[in-house]
């Protein structure tokens, strides 16, 4: 979300949004005797959640890999109340990319 805020609120002036230094969360989970799961494709998510997350009786760290340029919504602008959620960028709103039904699912 740091990158997203820098893009949407600061005109694309990026700093401190480098993610290459993140740990291997699967190995980190295993080091603490938990279950570590990594999904890199949307088609894997439902099965991994059912089989490997809900189906186990241990703590789970779920590493869900997403496109680094993907935005996370809803987003609350800094210092704003929760009633001022942003659902999409101006470009997406103009295309009605997120429907009322879609908002309920978030």
KAGI-V210944 format. One record per residue. N is the residue number from 1. RES is the residue in one letter. SS is DSSP state (2 for helix, 1 for strand, 0 for the rest). Layout:
n->N res->RES ss->SS
n->N res->RES ss->SS
This chain:
n->1 res->X ss->0
n->2 res->X ss->2
n->3 res->X ss->2
n->4 res->X ss->2
n->5 res->X ss->2
n->6 res->X ss->2
n->7 res->X ss->2
n->8 res->X ss->2
n->9 res->X ss->2
n->10 res->X ss->0
n->11 res->X ss->0
n->12 res->X ss->0
n->13 res->X ss->0
n->14 res->X ss->0
n->15 res->X ss->0
n->16 res->X ss->0
n->17 res->X ss->0
n->18 res->X ss->0
n->19 res->X ss->0
n->20 res->X ss->0
n->21 res->X ss->0
n->22 res->X ss->0
n->23 res->X ss->0
n->24 res->X ss->0
n->25 res->X ss->2
n->26 res->X ss->2
n->27 res->X ss->2
n->28 res->X ss->2
n->29 res->X ss->2
n->30 res->X ss->2
n->31 res->X ss->2
n->32 res->X ss->0
n->33 res->X ss->0
n->34 res->X ss->0
n->35 res->X ss->1
n->36 res->X ss->1
n->37 res->X ss->1
n->38 res->X ss->1
n->39 res->X ss->1
n->40 res->X ss->0
n->41 res->X ss->0
n->42 res->X ss->2
n->43 res->X ss->2
n->44 res->X ss->2
n->45 res->X ss->2
n->46 res->X ss->2
n->47 res->X ss->2
n->48 res->X ss->2
n->49 res->X ss->2
n->50 res->X ss->2
n->51 res->X ss->2
n->52 res->X ss->2
n->53 res->X ss->2
n->54 res->X ss->2
n->55 res->X ss->0
n->56 res->X ss->0
n->57 res->X ss->0
n->58 res->X ss->0
n->59 res->X ss->0
n->60 res->X ss->1
n->61 res->X ss->1
n->62 res->X ss->1
n->63 res->X ss->1
n->64 res->X ss->1
n->65 res->X ss->0
n->66 res->X ss->0
n->67 res->X ss->0
n->68 res->X ss->0
n->69 res->X ss->0
n->70 res->X ss->0
n->71 res->X ss->0
n->72 res->X ss->0
n->73 res->X ss->0
n->74 res->X ss->0
n->75 res->X ss->1
n->76 res->X ss->1
n->77 res->X ss->0
n->78 res->X ss->0
n->79 res->X ss->0
n->80 res->X ss->0
n->81 res->X ss->0
n->82 res->X ss->2
n->83 res->X ss->2
n->84 res->X ss->2
n->85 res->X ss->1
n->86 res->X ss->1
n->87 res->X ss->0
n->88 res->X ss->0
n->89 res->X ss->0
n->90 res->X ss->2
n->91 res->X ss->2
n->92 res->X ss->2
n->93 res->X ss->2
n->94 res->X ss->2
n->95 res->X ss->0
n->96 res->X ss->0
n->97 res->X ss->0
n->98 res->X ss->0
n->99 res->X ss->0
n->100 res->X ss->2
n->101 res->X ss->2
n->102 res->X ss->2
n->103 res->X ss->2
n->104 res->X ss->2
n->105 res->X ss->2
n->106 res->X ss->0
